[in-house]
Amino acid sequence: MRNDRHLAVKLRKKGLSYNKISEELGIPKSTMHYWFCDLKWSKSIKEKLTEKAKIQSTKRLRAVIKAQKKRWESQRVKFRKDGRKEFPILKPSLLFLAGLMLYWGEGDSKIENSDVRFSNTDPRMVRIFSNFLRYICQVPKEKIRVMMILYPDLNEKICMEFWSKASCIPSGQFYKTQVIHGRHPTRRLSYGVCMIGIVSREVKEKIFVWINLYQKELKSMRE
């Protein structure tokens, strides 16, 4: 029989956990569990330690979330600054203005997310926006994704070949096709709707900055 049980009892009554007592006395946790599992005062200490651990865990989680938000906001500020610096350099480019106007009219308008998505039925517009992402936003071609929205009577393979050619994006980078099921599944669009884009907080922040700056320039020209 161990002769250090009285020491373990003393430390346990001070509110120490099994881990702490084991570190200090070298007593296995399994042994302490055998000694204390049926003692009410030990169970009470366990409940207090569990509650304390929950509170500490919550505090740590809040601290991590706060630090993460601060880091994200710092990055967003940097992206917006970079966008303002790049605007006068990119402004003379017809591709820049064309892509910007397309996104302003048909792009994802929620600044809260990082989705840079453009949807259209015109292959010429899809090609322009694809080039805008690649050559203006400097997005690697392999990061661009395409998704088709089709009616049931459209041939998925034919449509994929069509939009792959229009966007210059290989079919391997297409998301799963969405099919629209209506009461009258008749052919409305020859090749459905093409959605092209990327997930990038940097590009999204810059596009919103560019649109805002261009809008101000247009307003000043009218005045």
C-alpha positions in Angstrom: 0.0 0.0 0.0 1.3 3.4 -0.9 2.3 5.7 2.0 1.7 9.0 0.1 -2.0 8.8 0.0 -2.3 11.4 2.8 -0.3 13.8 0.7 -2.5 13.2 -2.3 -5.6 13.8 -0.1 -4.1 17.1 1.2 -3.4 18.4 -2.3 -6.8 17.2 -3.6 -8.6 19.1 -0.9 -6.7 22.2 -2.0 -8.5 21.8 -5.3 -5.7 20.4 -7.4 -6.5 18.2 -10.4 -5.3 14.6 -10.8 -2.8 15.8 -13.4 -1.2 18.3 -11.0 -1.0 15.9 -8.1 0.5 13.2 -10.4 3.1 15.7 -11.6 4.0 16.6 -8.0 3.9 13.2 -6.3 4.3 10.8 -9.2 1.1 9.0 -8.4 -0.7 7.5 -11.4 -4.1 9.1 -12.1 -5.7 5.6 -12.1 -4.6 5.2 -8.5 -6.1 8.5 -7.5 -9.3 7.7 -9.3 -9.5 4.5 -7.2 -8.9 6.5 -4.0 -11.3 9.4 -4.6 -14.0 8.4 -7.1 -16.6 7.6 -4.3 -15.8 10.6 -2.1 -18.4 13.4 -2.3 -15.9 16.2 -1.5 -13.6 15.0 -4.3 -16.6 14.9 -6.7 -17.4 18.5 -5.7 -13.8 19.5 -6.5 -14.0 17.7 -9.9 -17.1 19.7 -10.8 -15.5 23.0 -9.8 -12.4 22.1 -11.8 -14.5 21.2 -14.8 -16.5 24.5 -14.7 -13.2 26.4 -14.3 -11.8 24.6 -17.3 -14.9 25.5 -19.4 -14.6 29.2 -18.4 -10.9 29.2 -19.3 -11.5 27.4 -22.6 -14.2 30.0 -23.5 -11.9 32.9 -22.7 -9.1 31.4 -24.8 -11.5 30.8 -27.7 -12.7 34.4 -27.5 -9.1 35.6 -27.4 -8.3 33.5 -30.5 -11.4 34.8 -32.4 -10.5 38.4 -31.4 -6.9 38.0 -32.6 -8.1 36.3 -35.8 -10.6 39.1 -36.6 -7.9 41.7 -36.0 -5.5 39.9 -38.3 -8.2 39.6 -41.0 -9.1 43.2 -40.7 -5.5 44.2 -41.0 -5.2 42.1 -44.2 -8.4 43.7 -45.6 -7.0 47.2 -45.0 -3.8 46.2 -46.8 -5.8 44.8 -49.8 -7.8 48.0 -50.0 -4.7 50.1 -49.9 -3.1 48.0 -52.7 -6.3 48.4 -54.7 -6.1 52.2 -54.5 -2.5 52.2 -55.6 -3.2 50.0 -58.5 -6.3 51.8 -59.8 -4.5 54.7 -61.7 -2.1 52.2 -63.3 -4.9 49.8 -64.4 -7.5 52.5 -65.4 -6.2 53.0 -69.0 -6.7 49.3 -69.7 -9.9 48.5 -71.7 -9.9 45.0 -70.2 -9.8 46.4 -66.7 -12.8 48.7 -67.3 -14.7 46.1 -69.2 -14.2 43.5 -66.4 -15.0 46.0 -63.7 -18.3 47.1 -65.4 -19.3 43.4 -65.9 -18.7 42.7 -62.2 -20.5 45.9 -61.1 -23.6 44.8 -63.1 -23.6 41.0 -62.7 -21.1 40.0 -60.0 -21.5 38.9 -56.4 -22.3 42.1 -54.5 -21.8 40.8 -50.9 -18.6 42.2 -49.5 -19.0 39.9 -46.4 -17.8 36.9 -48.3 -14.8 36.1 -50.4 -16.7 34.9 -53.5 -15.7 36.7 -56.7 -18.5 35.3 -59.0 -19.8 36.5 -62.3 -22.9 34.9 -64.0 -24.0 35.4 -67.6 -25.5 33.7 -70.7 -23.3 35.5 -73.2 -20.0 33.6 -73.9 -18.3 36.9 -74.9 -18.9 38.4 -71.5 -17.7 35.2 -69.8 -14.5 35.3 -71.8 -13.9 38.9 -70.9 -14.4 38.2 -67.2 -12.1 35.2 -67.4 -9.4 37.3 -68.9 -10.1 40.0 -66.4 -9.4 37.6 -63.5 -6.3 36.2 -65.2 -4.6 39.2 -66.6 -5.8 42.1 -64.5 -6.3 40.4 -61.1 -3.3 38.1 -61.7 -5.3 35.0 -60.7 -3.6 31.7 -61.8 -5.7 29.9 -64.4 -5.9 26.7 -62.3 -7.6 28.6 -59.4 -10.6 29.7 -61.5 -13.7 27.6 -61.3 -16.8 27.4 -63.5 -20.3 26.1 -62.8 -23.2 25.7 -65.2 -26.9 26.2 -64.5 -28.9 24.2 -67.0 -32.4 23.2 -67.9 -33.2 19.4 -67.9 -33.4 19.2 -71.7 -29.9 20.6 -72.2 -27.0 18.2 -72.9 -24.4 18.7 -70.1 -21.4 17.5 -72.1 -22.2 19.8 -75.0 -22.7 22.8 -72.7 -19.5 22.0 -70.8 -17.5 22.0 -74.0 -19.2 25.3 -75.0 -18.4 27.1 -71.7 -15.0 25.6 -71.4 -14.1 27.1 -74.8 -15.7 30.4 -74.0 -14.0 30.8 -70.6 -10.7 29.1 -71.6 -11.1 27.0 -68.4 -10.7 23.2 -68.7 -13.7 21.0 -67.8 -11.8 19.5 -64.9 -12.2 22.9 -63.1 -16.0 22.8 -63.4 -18.2 22.4 -60.3 -21.1 20.1 -60.3 -23.8 21.3 -62.6 -27.0 22.7 -61.2 -30.2 21.7 -63.0 -33.3 23.9 -62.9 -36.5 21.9 -62.7 -39.6 23.9 -63.7 -43.1 23.1 -64.7 -42.3 23.6 -68.3 -38.7 22.2 -68.9 -38.5 23.6 -72.4 -35.4 25.0 -73.9 -35.0 28.6 -72.8 -31.3 29.1 -73.2 -29.1 27.2 -75.7 -26.3 26.6 -73.2 -27.7 27.6 -69.9 -26.1 30.0 -67.5 -22.3 30.1 -66.8 -21.0 31.1 -63.4 -17.3 31.8 -63.3 -15.1 33.0 -60.4 -12.7 32.4 -57.6 -12.6 32.5 -53.8 -10.3 35.4 -52.8 -10.7 38.0 -50.1 -7.8 40.0 -51.7 -9.4 40.2 -55.2 -12.9 40.9 -53.8 -11.6 43.9 -51.7 -9.7 45.3 -54.6 -12.7 45.0 -57.0 -14.9 46.9 -54.6 -12.3 49.6 -54.2 -11.9 49.9 -58.0 -15.7 50.2 -58.5 -16.0 52.8 -55.8 -13.1 54.9 -57.3 -14.4 54.6 -60.8 -17.9 55.6 -59.7 -16.4 58.7 -58.1 -14.6 59.6 -61.3 -17.7 59.2 -63.3 -19.6 61.4 -60.9 -16.9 64.1 -61.0 -17.0 64.1 -64.8 -20.7 64.8 -64.8 -20.2 67.7 -62.4 
